[in-house]
């Protein structure tokens, strides 16, 4: 591949914010499943989200989907800024940003049926599925490089689950008038003025 010119690089940096929108729109339009940290973030409260740059996507023809995403990104950013490479994990394809050689999307084939939840039109792998993936990763000694990151994500999910459980208990346990510390009083319908 030829080296990008300074003008092309400048155009890329100017339009770089479009990358996420293009990927999410493609996932939504084609009915693909978003999983990994981006999917977890969309299901957690804002203060428990973890910053991440790449999108993990599940698709039945992963190579075709990766190529489509790459072409859409190049078209939207008006240049040849992305390429598709096969990942180390067989059957997974990476969409790589040529400037900085950074991955923007990993597209893989699901190895089993993935439970989903739909938020704002995007299919997301459920938090329960994410926890199973983390458990599998923590049990695998070859994934030792991921263990600290996986433990952190697992703790964020557990905190969110505890908060939801607490809210359910809080709402059910106290009568409405006691929840806000309001006194119980009777209103006289015929005031004697």
C-alpha positions as CSV (number, residue, x, y, z in Angstrom):
1,X,0.0,0.0,0.0
2,X,1.1,3.5,-0.7
3,X,1.9,5.9,2.0
4,X,-0.8,8.5,2.8
5,X,-0.1,12.1,1.9
6,X,-0.2,14.9,4.6
7,X,-3.5,16.1,3.1
8,X,-5.1,12.7,3.4
9,X,-3.9,12.4,7.0
10,X,-5.3,15.8,7.8
11,X,-8.7,14.8,6.3
12,X,-8.6,11.6,8.3
13,X,-8.0,13.4,11.6
14,X,-10.7,15.9,10.8
15,X,-13.3,13.2,10.2
16,X,-12.1,10.6,12.8
17,X,-15.1,11.2,15.0
18,X,-17.3,9.5,12.3
19,X,-15.7,6.1,12.8
20,X,-17.9,5.1,15.8
21,X,-21.1,6.3,14.2
22,X,-20.4,4.5,10.9
23,X,-19.7,1.2,12.8
24,X,-22.8,1.5,15.0
25,X,-25.0,2.3,12.0
26,X,-23.7,-0.7,10.1
27,X,-24.3,-3.0,13.1
28,X,-27.8,-1.6,13.5
29,X,-28.7,-1.8,9.8
30,X,-27.4,-5.3,9.3
31,X,-28.7,-6.7,12.6
32,X,-25.2,-7.7,13.8
33,X,-24.5,-8.3,17.5
34,X,-22.2,-5.9,19.5
35,X,-20.4,-7.6,22.4
36,X,-17.4,-6.9,24.5
37,X,-16.7,-3.7,26.4
38,X,-18.7,-1.4,24.1
39,X,-21.8,-3.6,24.6
40,X,-21.2,-3.7,28.4
41,X,-20.8,0.1,28.5
42,X,-24.2,0.6,26.8
43,X,-25.8,-1.5,29.6
44,X,-24.0,0.0,32.6
45,X,-24.6,3.4,34.3
46,X,-22.3,6.1,33.0
47,X,-20.1,6.2,36.1
48,X,-19.3,2.4,35.7
49,X,-18.3,2.5,32.0
50,X,-14.8,1.8,30.9
51,X,-13.2,3.7,28.0
52,X,-12.4,1.5,25.0
53,X,-11.7,2.3,21.4
54,X,-12.5,-0.9,19.4
55,X,-15.8,-2.5,18.6
56,X,-16.3,-6.3,19.0
57,X,-19.0,-7.5,16.6
58,X,-20.5,-11.0,16.0
59,X,-21.5,-11.8,12.5
60,X,-22.3,-15.1,10.7
61,X,-20.0,-14.2,7.7
62,X,-17.3,-12.3,9.6
63,X,-15.0,-11.7,6.7
64,X,-17.8,-10.2,4.6
65,X,-18.9,-8.0,7.4
66,X,-15.4,-6.8,8.2
67,X,-14.9,-5.9,4.5
68,X,-18.2,-4.0,4.4
69,X,-17.3,-2.0,7.5
70,X,-13.9,-1.2,6.0
71,X,-15.4,0.0,2.7
72,X,-18.0,2.1,4.5
73,X,-15.4,3.7,6.7
74,X,-13.2,4.5,3.7
75,X,-16.2,6.0,1.8
76,X,-17.4,8.1,4.8
77,X,-13.9,9.4,5.5
78,X,-13.1,9.9,1.8
79,X,-9.9,8.0,1.5
80,X,-8.2,4.6,1.9
81,X,-7.6,4.7,5.6
82,X,-8.6,1.2,6.7
83,X,-7.8,-2.4,5.9
84,X,-8.9,-5.9,7.0
85,X,-6.6,-8.4,8.5
86,X,-7.1,-11.9,9.8
87,X,-6.7,-11.9,13.6
88,X,-4.6,-14.4,15.6
89,X,-7.8,-16.0,16.8
90,X,-9.0,-18.1,13.8
91,X,-12.3,-16.9,12.2
92,X,-11.9,-13.4,13.5
93,X,-11.1,-10.4,11.3
94,X,-9.8,-7.0,12.4
95,X,-10.6,-3.7,10.7
96,X,-7.3,-1.8,11.1
97,X,-6.8,2.0,10.9
98,X,-3.8,2.5,8.6
99,X,-2.7,5.6,10.5
100,X,-1.2,4.3,13.7
101,X,-2.0,0.7,12.8
102,X,-4.8,0.6,15.4
103,X,-7.7,-1.8,15.4
104,X,-11.2,-0.2,15.3
105,X,-13.3,-3.4,15.0
106,X,-13.0,-7.1,15.6
107,X,-15.6,-9.2,13.7
108,X,-16.0,-12.8,14.7
109,X,-18.4,-15.6,14.3
110,X,-20.4,-16.6,17.4
111,X,-19.6,-20.2,18.6
112,X,-23.1,-20.6,20.1
113,X,-26.4,-18.8,20.3
114,X,-25.9,-15.4,22.0
115,X,-28.6,-13.9,24.2
116,X,-29.2,-10.3,23.3
117,X,-30.9,-7.2,24.5
118,X,-31.8,-4.4,22.1
119,X,-31.0,-0.8,23.1
120,X,-31.6,2.1,20.7
121,X,-31.9,-0.3,17.9
122,X,-28.6,-2.0,18.5
123,X,-28.4,-5.7,19.4
124,X,-26.1,-6.1,22.4
125,X,-24.9,-9.3,24.0
126,X,-26.4,-9.5,27.5
127,X,-24.4,-8.8,30.7
128,X,-25.0,-12.5,31.6
129,X,-23.3,-13.5,28.4
130,X,-20.4,-11.1,29.1
131,X,-19.9,-12.6,32.5
132,X,-19.8,-16.1,31.0
133,X,-17.1,-14.9,28.6
134,X,-15.1,-13.4,31.4
135,X,-15.4,-16.5,33.5
136,X,-14.1,-18.6,30.5
137,X,-11.2,-16.1,29.9
138,X,-10.2,-16.2,33.6
139,X,-10.1,-20.0,33.5
140,X,-7.8,-20.0,30.5
141,X,-4.1,-19.7,31.4
142,X,-3.3,-18.6,27.8
143,X,-5.5,-15.5,28.4
144,X,-3.4,-14.4,31.4
145,X,-2.7,-11.1,29.8
146,X,-6.4,-10.2,29.9
147,X,-7.1,-11.4,33.5
148,X,-6.7,-8.0,35.3
149,X,-8.9,-6.3,32.7
150,X,-11.5,-9.0,32.9
151,X,-11.6,-8.9,36.7
152,X,-12.2,-5.1,36.5
153,X,-15.0,-5.4,34.1
154,X,-16.6,-8.2,36.2
155,X,-16.5,-6.0,39.3
156,X,-18.2,-3.2,37.3
157,X,-21.0,-5.5,36.3
158,X,-21.4,-6.8,39.8
159,X,-21.7,-3.2,41.2
160,X,-24.4,-2.4,38.6
161,X,-26.3,-5.6,39.5
162,X,-26.2,-4.8,43.2
163,X,-27.5,-1.3,42.5
164,X,-30.5,-2.7,40.5
165,X,-31.2,-5.2,43.3
166,X,-31.1,-2.5,45.9
167,X,-33.5,-0.3,43.9
168,X,-35.9,-3.2,43.6
169,X,-35.8,-3.9,47.4
170,X,-36.1,-0.2,48.3
171,X,-39.2,0.3,46.1
172,X,-41.0,-2.8,47.4
173,X,-40.2,-2.5,51.1
174,X,-41.5,0.9,52.0
175,X,-45.0,2.3,51.4
176,X,-45.1,5.3,49.1
177,X,-45.8,7.9,51.7
178,X,-43.0,6.7,53.9
179,X,-40.4,6.6,51.2
180,X,-40.1,10.4,51.2
181,X,-40.6,10.8,54.9
182,X,-44.0,12.5,54.5
183,X,-46.3,12.5,57.5
184,X,-49.6,10.6,57.2
185,X,-52.5,13.1,57.5
186,X,-56.2,13.2,56.7
187,X,-57.6,15.9,54.5
188,X,-61.0,17.4,55.6
189,X,-63.1,17.6,52.5
190,X,-65.4,20.3,54.1
191,X,-63.3,22.9,55.7
192,X,-65.1,25.0,58.3
193,X,-64.4,28.6,57.3
